[in-house]
Structures are given as C-alpha cells and as structure tokens.
Amino acid sequence: MFSPAARPRSDRRRHAVPAGAQVSFDDLVRGITTPPRRPRRRRRGRPPLQHRNSVKRCRRPRFARTTVHHVSLRTVDTLRRLRTRAGLDVLERALTGARDHTRVTGFRVLHYALEGNHLHLIVEADDDTALSRGMKGLAIRLARGWNKAFARRGRVFADRYHARPVTS
C-alpha cells in the first residue's frame, strides 16, 4: 500500500476520506472525495486447465440414500504408467485402508479397474458427504503411495474425480 506522504500533495488533499467512508456536503464543496473504486479484474480466479477438458467446478449433485457411482480419476501426464506391480500394490493397500474405515465413512469400493493413466471405480456411498470424504481419503492414500513407490513428489491427479450415478 502507498503511504499518504508518497502521493502528490494535490492527490492527498482530494482523497482525505478513506475508501468506503461517508463524505459530508461540506467535504464535497471543498473538493474532498473518496478514492475512486477500481474496476473488476478480468480473468481473475483459478486459471482453467489448458490441455484437456476438466471436471466442471460446480457443486456436485446431492443424494440422500445409498447410491452406486462410477468414479474415474485421471493422473498427471508426468506420472509413469500405473499398471506396474508397484502401482497395483499401492492401489490394493489404499483400497484395504478404505475398506477398514467403511463403518465410519459409509463409503465402499465395489470394483476397480487400473488403466495406464487413470483409474475407474464402482463405489457405493450412503450420501453425498460420504462419497466426497471417501474419495478424498482414497485419493490421498493413492497419491502418497504412488509418489513414494515411483520416487517422485508433486501432484498425482490431474483433476477432481468424475462421478456418475449408475442407473441400471
């Protein structure tokens, strides 16, 4: 921020009232006003992913009863292929950890398919909170395990998980 002494004398005098304060009629007559408001910045916020279509950053649909979902998680391009013995061991340990917390979280993994750069899961969750917390815990276990197994650091998943309810 700028100090009042750093501004030119005429500018200091004109904006003697802090931003957002009420200006009296006498101040307006003397030429004292509040500082002008700045226009809103364009392209503010999180930058969009450039290389692929990503999961939309909007609120996920809510559900209140036990529902089966098809979930997919895509990894970053810099991560080596997941279909190795080390990658599969990490996945099995993470699924075992998730299974141990089923009673607490209300989240169950029914089936999985590990591909070269992504993971498909069929999961069952008691409600929308159970799905989000269960997926968050599973993603953390997988990221830590794969980073350790492949001797790397940094992001593992390229985007948020994509979930669709299974209707048939």
C-alpha positions as CSV (number, residue, x, y, z in Angstrom):
1,M,0.0,0.0,0.0
2,F,1.0,3.6,-0.5
3,S,1.6,5.9,2.4
4,P,-0.1,9.4,2.2
5,A,3.3,11.0,2.1
6,A,4.2,9.2,-1.1
7,R,1.3,10.7,-3.0
8,P,1.4,14.1,-4.7
9,R,0.1,16.9,-2.4
10,S,-3.0,17.6,-4.5
11,D,-4.0,13.9,-4.6
12,R,-3.6,13.6,-0.8
13,R,-5.9,16.6,-0.2
14,R,-8.6,15.5,-2.7
15,H,-8.9,11.9,-1.2
16,A,-8.6,12.8,2.5
17,V,-11.5,10.5,3.4
18,P,-10.8,6.7,3.5
19,A,-12.5,4.5,0.9
20,G,-16.0,3.5,1.9
21,A,-16.5,6.3,4.4
22,Q,-19.4,8.7,4.1
23,V,-18.5,12.2,2.7
24,S,-20.3,15.2,4.1
25,F,-21.7,18.0,1.9
26,D,-19.0,20.4,3.2
27,D,-16.3,18.0,2.1
28,L,-17.8,17.8,-1.3
29,V,-17.8,21.6,-1.6
30,R,-14.1,21.7,-0.6
31,G,-13.4,19.1,-3.3
32,I,-12.6,16.2,-0.9
33,T,-14.0,12.9,-2.1
34,T,-13.4,9.2,-1.5
35,P,-10.8,7.4,-3.7
36,P,-12.3,6.0,-6.9
37,R,-13.3,2.4,-7.0
38,R,-11.1,0.1,-9.1
39,P,-12.8,-1.9,-11.9
40,R,-13.0,-5.7,-11.5
41,R,-10.1,-7.6,-12.9
42,R,-10.6,-9.8,-15.9
43,R,-9.5,-13.4,-15.8
44,R,-9.4,-13.5,-12.0
45,G,-9.5,-16.7,-10.0
46,R,-8.2,-20.2,-10.7
47,P,-6.8,-20.5,-14.2
48,P,-8.5,-23.1,-16.4
49,L,-6.6,-26.2,-17.4
50,Q,-5.4,-25.8,-20.9
51,H,-4.5,-29.3,-22.1
52,R,-7.7,-31.3,-21.6
53,N,-11.4,-31.0,-20.7
54,S,-11.7,-31.0,-17.0
55,V,-14.4,-31.7,-14.5
56,K,-16.6,-28.6,-14.1
57,R,-16.0,-26.6,-11.0
58,C,-19.6,-26.5,-9.8
59,R,-21.5,-28.1,-6.9
60,R,-21.9,-31.8,-7.2
61,P,-25.5,-33.2,-7.1
62,R,-26.7,-34.2,-3.7
63,F,-28.2,-37.5,-2.8
64,A,-29.6,-38.8,0.5
65,R,-29.7,-42.6,0.2
66,T,-27.2,-45.3,-0.7
67,T,-26.3,-44.9,-4.3
68,V,-23.8,-46.7,-6.6
69,H,-21.5,-44.4,-8.6
70,H,-19.0,-44.9,-11.4
71,V,-16.0,-42.8,-10.5
72,S,-12.9,-42.0,-12.6
73,L,-9.7,-40.4,-11.5
74,R,-7.1,-39.2,-14.1
75,T,-3.4,-38.8,-13.2
76,V,-1.0,-36.2,-14.5
77,D,0.9,-36.8,-17.6
78,T,4.3,-36.8,-15.8
79,L,3.4,-39.8,-13.7
80,R,4.7,-43.1,-15.2
81,R,2.4,-45.9,-16.1
82,L,0.3,-47.2,-13.2
83,R,-0.1,-50.7,-14.5
84,T,3.0,-52.0,-12.8
85,R,3.5,-54.3,-9.8
86,A,4.4,-51.3,-7.6
87,G,1.4,-49.3,-8.8
88,L,-1.0,-52.2,-8.2
89,D,0.4,-52.8,-4.7
90,V,-0.2,-49.2,-3.8
91,L,-3.8,-49.4,-5.1
92,E,-4.5,-52.6,-3.1
93,R,-3.1,-51.1,0.1
94,A,-5.2,-48.0,-0.4
95,L,-8.3,-50.0,-1.0
96,T,-7.6,-52.1,2.1
97,G,-7.3,-48.9,4.1
98,A,-10.6,-47.6,2.7
99,R,-12.3,-50.9,3.5
100,D,-11.1,-50.7,7.1
101,H,-12.9,-47.3,7.5
102,T,-16.2,-48.4,5.8
103,R,-18.3,-48.3,9.0
104,V,-17.0,-44.7,9.8
105,T,-17.3,-43.2,6.4
106,G,-20.2,-45.0,4.7
107,F,-18.1,-45.4,1.6
108,R,-17.4,-48.8,-0.1
109,V,-15.4,-49.7,-3.2
110,L,-17.1,-52.5,-5.0
111,H,-14.9,-52.8,-8.1
112,Y,-11.9,-51.2,-9.6
113,A,-10.0,-51.1,-12.9
114,L,-6.5,-49.7,-13.1
115,E,-5.6,-48.3,-16.5
116,G,-2.3,-46.8,-17.8
117,N,-3.0,-43.2,-16.7
118,H,-6.4,-43.3,-14.9
119,L,-8.5,-45.4,-12.5
120,H,-12.1,-46.5,-12.7
121,L,-14.0,-47.3,-9.6
122,I,-17.5,-48.6,-8.8
123,V,-18.3,-47.2,-5.4
124,E,-21.3,-47.2,-3.1
125,A,-21.9,-44.3,-0.7
126,D,-24.5,-43.6,1.9
127,D,-24.9,-39.9,0.9
128,D,-23.0,-37.2,-1.0
129,T,-20.8,-36.3,2.0
130,A,-19.8,-40.0,2.4
131,L,-18.8,-40.0,-1.3
132,S,-16.7,-36.9,-1.2
133,R,-15.0,-37.8,2.1
134,G,-14.3,-41.3,0.9
135,M,-12.9,-40.2,-2.4
136,K,-10.8,-37.6,-0.7
137,G,-9.3,-40.2,1.7
138,L,-8.7,-42.7,-1.1
139,A,-7.1,-40.1,-3.3
140,I,-4.7,-39.0,-0.5
141,R,-3.7,-42.6,0.1
142,L,-3.1,-43.2,-3.6
143,A,-1.1,-40.0,-4.1
144,R,1.2,-40.6,-1.2
145,G,1.7,-44.3,-2.1
146,W,2.4,-43.7,-5.8
147,N,4.7,-40.8,-5.0
148,K,6.6,-43.0,-2.7
149,A,6.6,-46.0,-5.0
150,F,7.8,-44.0,-8.0
151,A,10.3,-41.9,-6.0
152,R,8.7,-38.6,-7.0
153,R,7.0,-35.5,-5.5
154,G,4.1,-33.3,-6.5
155,R,0.6,-33.7,-7.9
156,V,-0.6,-37.1,-8.8
157,F,-4.2,-36.4,-10.0
158,A,-4.7,-34.1,-12.9
159,D,-8.2,-33.0,-11.9
160,R,-11.1,-33.7,-9.5
161,Y,-12.8,-37.1,-9.6
162,H,-15.6,-37.5,-12.1
163,A,-18.6,-39.4,-10.6
164,R,-21.8,-40.6,-12.4
165,P,-24.6,-42.4,-10.7
166,V,-25.2,-45.9,-12.0
167,T,-28.8,-46.1,-13.0
168,S,-29.1,-49.7,-14.4
